[in-house]
Amino acid sequence: MDDLLLELFPDALLNHLPWQDDTFFTVPYKNNYIHIPLSSISTRERKLITELITPGTSYLTQPENRWAHFLFKDSTHFPTDYDSVQLLQVSMKFTNSVTFDRTLWLEAFKNSIHFIVDGFFISDKDAVLVVYNPSKLQLKEEIESILTVLNDDFGIQSSLYLGQIWPVNERLPHLFLEEQEVFNDTRSQTQYDQITTLSQAALSHYSFEATSKSPILASIKETILAIPGGADLVFSMWQNLGNVSQAAASLYVHRNTLQYRIERFMEIVDLNLKDMDDLLLSYLALHSRFGS
């Protein structure tokens, strides 16, 4: 579909900006955006393309927000009132038909967590919040607790990506662009109402090219998925650093039960989940996307 768009609209522009100007129609293109001159595309074609690529999503015209301008338009003029920030990306799913008030949602988030100093929407379903966290506190649990309340209040579900703390300088737009790519790559695999961080997403994202070409990993993945609870077993062992007792507690089973499952896993897959190299290979295999 994406390559076909470029073929059908050769005068289209391709870049990382979610907005161009009012003379262009914009839709996501892989990890970038494609901008088609309005003079080259009919209203009917715009509606068709939007529904095929991002059904139910409306992309907004360029906002006046200074952070949006800095991150997407002009990296040479950056805000000087903060020396470093984290960028929190939010993707939403509406669970009822009540009209969603973007301004009210932004204000509610900012008032609930004082670390959030600004925010803007890229589309009607995607927002970016600017977090100032000079003490480098771990904010994930606090944001998750507020997220649950706001989602209930506004009738939405959200998947989030909490970025690293970066200096505010001309490099930040490039770092943010890569964080967008990480979030876009992983959010299809992330449950709603969860926050993803770079450390959680890095292995899957940065190993994509290698794993997508590996029939070995694809075969291991197929074998693991054929085992009832096999994927949950691998993920639980990975999250608990191979600690059997902690993994058993997270799965709500007796330690001896989990030990039996690990032994059974080894018989079928020929990988020992108590060995960190074997555990890494199993985890990597489950993130493989052979043929993608």
C-alpha positions as CSV (number, residue, x, y, z in Angstrom):
1,M,0.0,0.0,0.0
2,D,2.7,2.5,1.0
3,D,4.9,1.9,-2.0
4,L,1.8,2.1,-4.2
5,L,1.0,5.6,-2.8
6,L,4.4,6.9,-3.8
7,E,4.0,5.4,-7.2
8,L,0.5,6.9,-7.6
9,F,1.5,10.3,-6.2
10,P,5.1,11.0,-7.4
11,D,4.9,14.6,-6.2
12,A,4.4,13.5,-2.6
13,L,6.9,14.4,0.2
14,L,8.3,11.8,2.6
15,N,9.8,12.9,6.0
16,H,9.4,12.4,9.8
17,L,7.1,15.4,10.2
18,P,3.4,14.7,11.1
19,W,2.5,18.0,9.6
20,Q,3.6,19.9,6.5
21,D,1.2,22.8,5.8
22,D,-2.4,23.3,4.8
23,T,-1.8,22.5,1.2
24,F,-0.9,18.8,1.9
25,F,-2.8,15.7,2.9
26,T,-0.8,13.7,5.4
27,V,-0.8,10.0,6.5
28,P,1.7,7.8,8.3
29,Y,4.2,6.0,6.0
30,K,6.1,3.2,7.8
31,N,8.0,5.1,10.5
32,N,7.6,8.4,8.7
33,Y,4.8,10.5,7.1
34,I,3.9,11.0,3.5
35,H,2.5,14.3,2.4
36,I,0.4,14.4,-0.8
37,P,-0.4,17.8,-2.3
38,L,-4.2,18.5,-2.1
39,S,-4.1,19.5,-5.7
40,S,-3.2,15.9,-6.6
41,I,-5.7,14.0,-4.6
42,S,-9.5,14.0,-4.4
43,T,-11.6,14.1,-1.3
44,R,-12.8,10.5,-2.0
45,E,-9.2,9.3,-2.4
46,R,-8.2,10.9,0.9
47,K,-11.0,9.2,2.8
48,L,-10.2,5.8,1.2
49,I,-6.5,6.1,2.0
50,T,-7.2,7.2,5.6
51,E,-9.5,4.2,6.2
52,L,-7.1,1.7,4.7
53,I,-4.0,2.9,6.5
54,T,-5.2,4.3,9.8
55,P,-8.9,3.6,10.1
56,G,-10.7,6.0,12.4
57,T,-7.8,8.4,12.9
58,S,-7.7,12.1,12.0
59,Y,-4.4,13.8,11.7
60,L,-4.3,17.4,13.0
61,T,-3.1,20.5,11.3
62,Q,0.1,21.9,12.6
63,P,-0.3,23.2,16.1
64,E,1.2,26.3,17.7
65,N,2.8,24.4,20.5
66,R,6.5,25.4,20.9
67,W,7.6,21.9,21.6
68,A,5.9,20.5,18.6
69,H,7.5,23.3,16.5
70,F,10.9,22.4,17.9
71,L,10.6,18.6,17.6
72,F,9.0,18.6,14.1
73,K,9.9,21.8,12.3
74,D,12.9,23.7,13.6
75,S,15.5,22.0,15.7
76,T,17.7,25.1,15.9
77,H,15.4,27.1,18.1
78,F,14.8,25.0,21.2
79,P,13.1,25.9,24.5
80,T,15.6,27.1,27.1
81,D,13.7,26.9,30.3
82,Y,14.5,23.2,30.8
83,D,17.9,21.6,30.5
84,S,16.6,18.1,30.0
85,V,13.2,16.4,29.4
86,Q,11.5,13.1,28.9
87,L,9.0,12.7,26.1
88,L,5.9,10.6,26.9
89,Q,4.1,9.3,23.8
90,V,0.5,8.3,24.2
91,S,-1.7,6.3,21.8
92,M,-5.4,6.0,22.6
93,K,-8.3,3.8,21.8
94,F,-11.8,5.2,22.5
95,T,-14.1,2.8,24.4
96,N,-17.4,4.8,24.2
97,S,-19.1,7.3,21.9
98,V,-18.7,10.3,24.2
99,T,-16.8,13.2,22.5
100,F,-13.2,13.3,23.7
101,D,-12.0,16.7,24.9
102,R,-8.3,16.8,24.1
103,T,-7.6,20.0,26.0
104,L,-9.4,18.8,29.1
105,W,-7.4,15.5,28.9
106,L,-4.1,17.3,28.6
107,E,-4.9,19.6,31.6
108,A,-6.1,16.6,33.7
109,F,-2.8,14.7,33.0
110,K,-0.7,17.8,33.7
111,N,-2.6,18.6,37.0
112,S,-2.3,14.9,38.1
113,I,1.5,14.7,37.6
114,H,3.4,17.9,38.2
115,F,6.4,16.6,36.3
116,I,4.4,17.1,33.1
117,V,5.1,20.6,31.9
118,D,3.5,20.7,28.4
119,G,1.8,18.5,25.8
120,F,0.3,18.5,22.3
121,F,-1.6,16.1,20.0
122,I,-0.3,14.8,16.7
123,S,-3.6,13.2,15.8
124,D,-7.0,12.8,17.5
125,K,-5.6,9.6,19.0
126,D,-1.9,10.3,19.6
127,A,-0.3,12.8,22.0
128,V,3.1,13.8,23.3
129,L,3.7,15.0,26.8
130,V,6.8,16.8,27.9
131,V,8.1,15.6,31.3
132,Y,10.6,17.6,33.4
133,N,12.3,15.2,35.8
134,P,15.5,16.8,37.0
135,S,15.9,14.4,39.9
136,K,15.6,11.4,37.5
137,L,12.9,9.8,39.6
138,Q,11.3,6.6,38.5
139,L,7.9,7.8,37.3
140,K,6.6,4.7,35.6
141,E,4.5,3.5,38.6
142,E,3.1,6.9,39.3
143,I,2.1,7.5,35.7
144,E,0.5,4.0,35.5
145,S,-1.7,4.8,38.6
146,I,-2.8,8.1,37.1
147,L,-3.4,6.5,33.7
148,T,-5.9,4.0,35.2
149,V,-8.0,6.9,36.6
150,L,-7.9,9.1,33.6
151,N,-8.7,6.2,31.2
152,D,-11.8,5.5,33.3
153,D,-12.8,9.2,33.5
154,F,-12.4,9.8,29.8
155,G,-13.6,6.4,28.5
156,I,-10.3,5.5,26.7
157,Q,-7.6,2.9,26.7
158,S,-4.0,4.0,26.3
159,S,-0.6,2.6,25.4
160,L,2.3,4.7,26.4
161,Y,6.0,5.0,25.8
162,L,8.1,6.8,28.5
163,G,11.3,8.1,26.8
164,Q,14.7,8.5,28.2
165,I,15.9,11.7,29.9
166,W,17.6,13.7,27.1
167,P,19.3,17.1,27.1
168,V,17.3,19.9,25.4
169,N,19.4,20.8,22.4
170,E,19.5,20.4,18.6
171,R,19.9,16.6,18.9
172,L,16.6,16.1,20.8
173,P,14.4,16.0,17.6
174,H,16.5,13.2,16.2
175,L,16.4,11.2,19.4
176,F,12.7,11.7,19.6
177,L,12.3,10.5,16.1
178,E,14.0,7.3,17.0
179,E,11.9,6.9,20.1
180,Q,8.8,7.3,17.8
181,E,10.1,4.5,15.7
182,V,10.6,2.3,18.7
183,F,7.1,3.0,20.0
184,N,5.5,2.5,16.6
185,D,7.3,-0.8,16.2
186,T,6.4,-2.1,19.6
187,R,3.0,-0.8,20.4
188,S,1.2,-3.3,18.3
189,Q,2.7,-5.9,20.7
190,T,1.9,-3.9,23.8
191,Q,-1.3,-4.2,25.8
192,Y,-3.3,-1.1,26.4
193,D,-2.9,0.6,29.8
194,Q,0.7,-0.3,29.9
195,I,3.8,1.9,29.7
196,T,6.7,0.8,27.6
197,T,10.3,2.0,28.1
198,L,13.4,1.8,25.8
199,S,14.9,-0.9,27.9
200,Q,11.8,-3.1,27.5
201,A,11.5,-2.5,23.8
202,A,15.2,-2.4,22.8
203,L,15.8,-6.1,22.2
204,S,12.7,-6.6,20.0
205,H,13.2,-3.3,18.1
206,Y,17.0,-3.4,17.5
207,S,17.1,-7.1,16.7
208,F,14.2,-6.9,14.2
209,E,16.4,-6.9,11.0
210,A,18.4,-10.0,12.1
211,T,15.4,-11.9,13.6
212,S,13.2,-11.3,10.6
213,K,15.6,-13.2,8.5
214,S,16.2,-16.2,10.7
215,P,14.3,-19.4,10.0
216,I,16.0,-20.9,13.1
217,L,14.4,-18.4,15.4
218,A,11.1,-18.8,13.6
219,S,11.3,-22.6,14.2
220,I,12.1,-22.2,17.9
221,K,9.2,-19.7,18.2
222,E,6.8,-22.1,16.5
223,T,7.8,-24.9,18.9
224,I,7.4,-22.7,22.0
225,L,4.0,-21.4,20.9
226,A,2.9,-25.0,20.4
227,I,3.4,-25.6,24.2
228,P,0.4,-24.5,26.3
229,G,1.7,-21.6,28.3
230,G,5.1,-21.8,26.7
231,A,5.3,-18.1,25.9
232,D,4.1,-17.0,29.3
233,L,6.7,-19.3,30.9
234,V,9.6,-17.7,28.9
235,F,8.4,-14.2,29.5
236,S,8.0,-14.8,33.3
237,M,11.4,-16.4,33.6
238,W,12.9,-13.5,31.6
239,Q,11.2,-10.8,33.7
240,N,12.4,-12.5,36.9
241,L,15.9,-13.0,35.7
242,G,15.7,-16.7,35.7
243,N,14.6,-16.9,39.3
244,V,12.2,-19.9,39.5
245,S,10.6,-18.9,42.8
246,Q,9.8,-15.4,41.6
247,A,8.6,-16.6,38.3
248,A,6.3,-19.1,40.0
249,A,4.9,-16.4,42.2
250,S,4.2,-14.2,39.1
251,L,2.4,-17.0,37.4
252,Y,0.5,-18.0,40.6
253,V,1.7,-21.6,40.5
254,H,3.7,-23.7,43.0
255,R,7.5,-23.7,42.5
256,N,7.5,-27.4,41.9
257,T,4.8,-27.0,39.2
258,L,7.0,-24.4,37.4
259,Q,10.0,-26.6,37.8
260,Y,8.1,-29.4,36.0
261,R,7.1,-27.0,33.2
262,I,10.7,-25.9,32.8
263,E,11.8,-29.5,32.5
264,R,9.1,-30.3,30.1
265,F,10.0,-27.2,28.0
266,M,13.6,-28.4,27.9
267,E,12.5,-31.8,26.6
268,I,10.5,-30.3,23.8
269,V,12.5,-27.2,22.8
270,D,16.0,-28.4,23.9
271,L,16.6,-25.2,25.8
272,N,17.0,-24.8,29.6
273,L,15.3,-21.7,30.8
274,K,17.4,-21.7,34.0
275,D,20.4,-21.1,31.8
276,M,20.6,-17.4,30.9
277,D,21.9,-18.0,27.4
278,D,19.1,-20.4,26.6
279,L,16.6,-18.1,28.2
280,L,17.8,-15.2,26.0
281,L,17.6,-17.3,22.9
282,S,14.0,-18.3,23.8
283,Y,13.0,-14.8,24.5
284,L,14.6,-13.5,21.3
285,A,12.8,-16.2,19.3
286,L,9.5,-15.1,20.6
287,H,10.2,-11.6,19.4
288,S,11.3,-12.8,16.0
289,R,9.2,-11.8,13.0
290,F,10.5,-14.1,10.3
291,G,9.0,-13.2,6.9
292,S,7.9,-9.7,8.0
